[in-house]
Amino acid sequence: MHTEFDVAVLGAGIVGAATAWHLAQQGARVIVIDATGPAAAASGASDGAVSVASKKPGVLARLATESLLYTRIMAKNGPLAGQFHARPSWYFATNDVELEALDALRAKLLALDGPVRIGQDGGPDLLAGVGVSVRRLVEIRGEGHMTGYSAVRAYLDDRRIARRWPAAITDIDPDTTGVTLSLAGGDDLRVGRVVVALGVSTPMLFPEMPVRPLSGHLIITDKPQSGALAGALTAGAYLIAKTSSGTGSSERPVVIDPLITGQMLIGSSRVPEADAARMDFTTILHLVRQAAAIWPALSERRIIRTFVGVRAAVQDGLPIVGPMDHRGRVVMATGFEGDGICLSSLIGREVAAMVLGLAPTPALDRELAALSPTRFIHTAREAAE
């Protein structure tokens, strides 16, 4: 049967968009399909940090390091020109548990020996304007920021990429020569291969993939009258929440992030639910009070918007990336739980290579193998037996 496209990328978030761009660079006929539109989910509701420091030690931290380096290249002579901006960031501790988290952060970055380095490390006097509850500050140098929806648009601006939305996929049927996609409304589309970058929607088509939603409350302020902040201020509790099953701290993992507009983004809760329309006033109030205690200049600002973003999380804390079977007709690229902005450029490149049968980057073999969906397929089969 004739295939209309070599590859269909399902999901127009930043990972799907980056994958489509890399496929188009290799001459593949590629279409991006989304139920709503570009950056409609997690990619459009993120802080945009391209951060190694916040990643879980091991596989994710190593991949984030490589992705940061590649993102810099893409920003010099690729689609991310004008999207990625280098900037410092700060991690702070207000209690003993967070102090230990900052020690672990320092050890992790020293072990990685990559482009992300510790700058200043000391008391609250290192950064003018922090609140009296801050006991320690660690400056991180070498990272950066890019707005998710803007980066998605930059990738999809490539005229070689076909687009189709709103268009919901109701079924995927791979065979020995290609894949038939069934779309809502009764249409079918025949393609050679499929990349699944559906985030929290992944289990609707692949129930064996343990992707679950984690929602986070986010707050946007107006522009400042005073109290400028050059980079994000992130609680040590956030590091603990990202690297273990619990926060380990009595405080919620607040992040205070300056946007390129001059506004501030304050976040974020981590709640196991998927209702982006559900706003909890108590959580918002707690985050605002906590943020104002850390950066008192926020007290002079007005809140102009609050919303809930939904992340796609996986039970073992690692995203799902790789072919579903030996034929490689269906390749997963999902479950990034807030790490998609940072990892997107690298994952897009490597997934495109997988789909086209090209050699992956040799230095990443072990890390990519750890993300393979087969780790869950085998478990599901064993449970069924």
C-alpha positions in Angstrom: 0.0 0.0 0.0 1.3 3.5 -0.9 2.5 5.5 2.1 1.7 9.2 2.1 4.5 10.1 4.4 7.7 8.4 5.5 7.1 9.3 9.2 4.2 10.6 11.2 5.1 12.4 14.5 2.2 12.2 16.9 2.3 15.2 19.2 3.3 18.8 18.5 5.1 19.4 21.7 8.8 20.3 21.8 10.0 16.7 21.6 7.8 15.9 18.6 8.7 19.2 16.9 12.4 18.7 17.4 12.1 15.1 16.0 10.2 16.3 13.0 12.8 19.0 12.2 15.6 16.5 12.4 13.7 14.1 10.2 13.1 16.8 7.6 16.8 17.6 7.7 17.5 14.1 6.6 15.1 14.4 3.7 12.2 12.4 5.2 8.6 13.2 4.2 7.3 14.0 7.7 3.9 15.1 9.1 3.2 16.2 12.6 -0.3 15.4 13.9 -1.8 16.8 17.1 -5.2 16.6 18.7 -5.2 20.3 19.6 -2.2 22.2 18.1 1.4 23.0 18.8 2.6 23.3 22.4 -0.9 22.9 23.7 0.1 20.8 26.7 3.3 20.7 28.8 5.5 22.5 26.3 3.3 25.5 26.5 3.1 25.5 30.3 6.8 25.2 31.3 9.4 27.4 32.8 11.7 26.8 29.9 14.8 25.9 31.8 17.5 24.1 29.9 18.9 22.7 33.1 21.4 20.0 34.0 21.5 20.9 37.7 17.8 19.9 38.2 18.2 16.4 36.6 18.3 13.1 38.5 21.9 11.9 38.8 22.9 9.2 36.3 21.2 8.7 32.9 19.2 11.9 32.9 22.0 14.2 34.1 24.4 12.8 31.5 21.8 13.2 28.7 21.0 16.7 29.8 24.6 17.6 29.7 24.9 16.4 26.1 21.6 18.0 25.1 22.8 21.4 26.6 25.9 21.2 24.4 23.9 20.4 21.3 21.3 23.1 22.1 24.1 25.6 22.1 25.0 24.4 18.6 21.4 24.6 17.4 21.2 28.2 18.8 24.3 29.3 16.8 23.4 27.9 13.4 20.1 26.1 13.7 16.4 26.6 14.4 17.0 27.6 18.0 18.8 30.9 17.0 17.2 33.6 19.1 15.4 30.9 21.2 18.1 29.7 23.6 19.6 32.2 26.0 22.5 31.5 28.4 21.9 32.6 32.0 22.9 31.8 35.5 20.6 30.3 38.1 20.5 30.0 41.9 19.6 27.1 44.2 18.8 28.0 47.8 18.4 26.2 51.1 16.2 27.2 54.1 16.6 24.1 56.2 19.0 21.2 56.9 17.4 18.9 54.4 17.8 21.4 51.6 21.4 22.1 52.7 22.1 18.4 52.1 20.4 18.6 48.7 22.8 21.5 47.7 25.7 19.3 48.8 24.5 16.5 46.5 24.0 19.0 43.7 27.6 20.1 44.0 28.9 16.5 44.0 26.7 15.7 41.0 28.1 18.5 38.9 31.7 17.8 39.8 31.2 14.2 38.8 29.7 15.2 35.5 32.7 17.5 34.7 30.6 19.1 32.0 29.8 22.7 30.9 27.7 23.4 34.0 29.7 24.6 36.9 29.3 25.9 40.4 29.9 29.6 40.7 29.5 31.2 44.1 28.5 29.1 47.0 27.8 30.7 50.4 25.5 32.6 52.5 22.5 34.8 51.5 24.7 37.9 51.1 25.8 36.4 47.7 22.6 37.6 46.1 21.2 41.0 47.1 17.4 40.9 47.6 16.9 37.3 49.0 14.8 36.9 52.2 16.0 36.3 55.7 15.0 32.6 55.6 17.6 31.7 53.0 20.6 30.0 54.7 22.7 29.1 51.6 22.9 30.0 47.9 24.6 28.1 45.2 25.1 29.8 41.8 25.0 27.6 38.7 26.7 28.8 35.5 26.6 27.4 32.0 22.9 26.6 31.7 20.2 28.5 29.8 16.5 29.1 29.0 14.2 28.9 26.1 10.4 29.3 26.0 8.7 26.1 25.0 6.0 27.4 22.7 8.4 29.6 20.9 10.9 26.8 20.4 8.2 24.6 19.1 7.2 27.3 16.6 10.8 27.7 15.5 11.1 23.9 14.7 7.8 23.7 12.9 8.5 26.7 10.8 10.4 24.4 8.4 8.3 24.3 5.3 9.2 20.6 4.6 7.2 19.6 7.7 3.5 18.9 7.0 1.1 19.7 9.8 -2.4 18.4 10.7 -4.4 19.6 13.6 -6.8 19.4 15.3 -6.7 15.7 14.5 -7.0 13.0 17.1 -5.5 9.5 16.5 -7.9 6.7 17.5 -5.8 3.7 16.4 -2.4 2.7 15.3 -2.0 -0.5 13.2 1.6 -1.3 12.3 2.4 -4.1 9.8 5.5 -5.4 7.9 5.4 -2.5 5.3 4.1 0.5 7.2 1.6 1.9 9.7 -2.1 2.7 9.3 -3.3 5.6 11.4 -7.0 5.9 12.1 -8.1 9.5 12.8 -11.3 10.7 14.5 -13.9 11.3 11.8 -13.1 8.1 9.9 -10.0 9.1 8.0 -7.0 6.8 7.6 -3.5 7.8 6.9 -0.8 5.4 5.7 2.8 6.2 6.8 6.1 4.3 6.9 6.8 4.8 10.6 5.4 6.6 13.6 7.0 8.6 16.4 4.8 8.7 19.5 5.4 12.0 21.4 2.0 12.2 23.0 2.9 12.9 26.6 0.0 12.1 29.0 -2.1 10.9 26.1 0.3 8.0 25.4 -1.7 5.3 27.4 -4.8 6.0 25.4 -3.1 4.2 22.5 -0.5 2.3 24.4 -2.0 1.2 27.8 1.1 -0.8 28.6 3.2 2.4 28.8 3.0 3.7 32.4 2.8 7.4 31.7 0.9 9.3 34.4 -0.1 12.9 34.7 1.5 15.3 37.3 -0.1 18.7 37.5 1.6 21.8 38.7 0.2 25.2 39.6 1.9 28.2 38.0 1.7 31.9 38.6 2.6 34.8 36.4 3.2 38.3 37.7 3.2 41.7 36.1 6.4 43.5 35.1 8.7 44.7 37.9 9.1 48.2 39.3 12.2 47.1 41.1 14.0 43.9 42.2 15.3 42.5 39.0 16.5 38.8 39.0 18.9 37.6 36.4 18.2 33.9 36.7 15.9 31.4 38.4 15.8 30.9 42.1 15.1 27.3 42.9 14.5 25.6 46.2 16.6 22.7 47.4 13.3 20.9 47.9 12.8 21.0 44.1 16.0 19.0 43.7 14.7 16.4 46.2 11.3 16.2 44.5 13.0 15.6 41.1 15.4 13.0 42.4 13.4 10.9 44.9 9.9 9.8 45.6 9.2 12.5 48.1 10.2 16.1 48.8 12.0 15.3 52.0 11.3 18.8 53.1 8.5 20.6 54.9 8.5 23.2 52.2 6.9 22.8 48.7 9.5 23.0 45.9 9.1 26.6 44.8 10.8 28.1 41.8 11.0 31.8 41.0 11.8 32.3 37.3 12.3 35.6 35.5 10.7 35.6 32.0 12.1 37.4 29.0 9.0 39.7 29.2 10.2 41.0 32.5 7.4 39.2 34.3 8.0 36.4 36.9 6.8 32.8 36.8 6.3 31.2 40.2 5.8 27.4 40.5 5.2 24.7 41.1 3.2 22.0 42.8 3.5 18.3 41.8 0.1 16.7 42.1 -0.8 13.3 40.7 -3.8 14.3 38.6 -4.6 15.5 35.1 -7.2 18.2 35.4 -5.7 21.3 33.9 -8.9 23.2 34.7 -8.8 22.6 38.4 -7.2 25.4 40.4 -6.5 25.0 44.1 -6.5 28.4 45.8 -4.7 27.1 48.9 -1.8 25.8 46.8 -1.6 29.1 44.9 -1.6 31.1 48.2 1.1 28.9 49.7 3.4 29.2 46.6 2.9 33.0 46.6 3.7 33.4 50.2 6.7 31.1 50.0 8.1 32.9 46.9 7.6 36.3 48.5 9.5 35.2 51.6 12.4 34.1 49.4 12.4 37.1 47.1 10.6 40.0 48.9 10.5 42.2 45.9 7.7 40.0 44.6 5.4 41.7 47.2 5.4 44.7 44.9 4.0 42.8 42.0 0.5 41.9 41.0 -0.6 38.4 39.9 -2.1 38.6 36.5 -2.5 34.9 35.7 -2.6 31.5 37.4 -2.9 28.2 35.6 -2.2 24.5 35.8 0.3 22.6 33.6 0.3 18.9 33.3 3.5 16.9 33.0 3.8 13.4 31.6 5.6 11.3 34.3 6.9 7.7 34.2 6.9 5.4 37.3 10.7 4.9 37.3 11.5 8.6 36.7 12.9 8.1 33.2 11.3 9.0 29.9 10.4 6.3 27.3 12.4 6.6 24.2 13.0 3.9 21.5 11.4 1.4 19.2 8.5 -0.7 20.4 9.7 -3.8 18.6 12.5 -5.1 16.3 10.8 -3.6 13.2 11.0 -0.1 14.6 7.7 0.9 12.9 6.6 2.6 16.1 9.1 4.6 18.2 8.3 6.1 21.6 9.5 9.6 22.7 7.3 10.4 25.7 7.1 10.8 29.5 9.6 13.6 30.0 8.0 15.1 33.2 9.3 18.6 32.8 12.6 17.6 31.3 11.4 17.9 27.7 12.6 21.5 27.1 16.2 20.5 28.1 16.3 17.1 26.4 14.3 18.0 23.2 17.2 18.8 20.9 19.2 15.7 21.7 16.2 13.4 21.8 14.9 14.8 18.5 18.2 14.1 16.8 18.5 10.6 18.3 14.9 9.5 17.7 15.2 10.7 14.0 18.3 8.5 13.7 16.4 5.5 15.2 13.5 6.0 12.8 15.7 6.3 9.7 18.0 3.4 10.6 21.0 5.7 11.1 23.7 5.0 13.7 23.0 6.7 17.1 25.6 8.7 18.8 28.0 6.1 20.1 28.7 7.8 23.4 24.9 7.7 24.2 24.3 4.0 23.7 24.0 3.1 27.4 21.9 6.1 28.3 19.4 5.6 25.4 19.2 1.8 26.1 18.0 2.7 29.7 15.1 4.6 28.2 13.8 1.8 26.0 10.1 1.0 26.1 11.0 -2.7 26.2 11.6 -2.3 29.9 7.8 -2.1 30.3 6.8 -4.4 27.5 8.7 -7.2 29.0 7.2 -6.5 32.4 3.7 -6.5 31.0 4.2 -9.8 29.2 5.6 -11.4 32.4 2.6 -10.2 34.4 0.2 -11.6 31.8 2.0 -15.0 31.9 
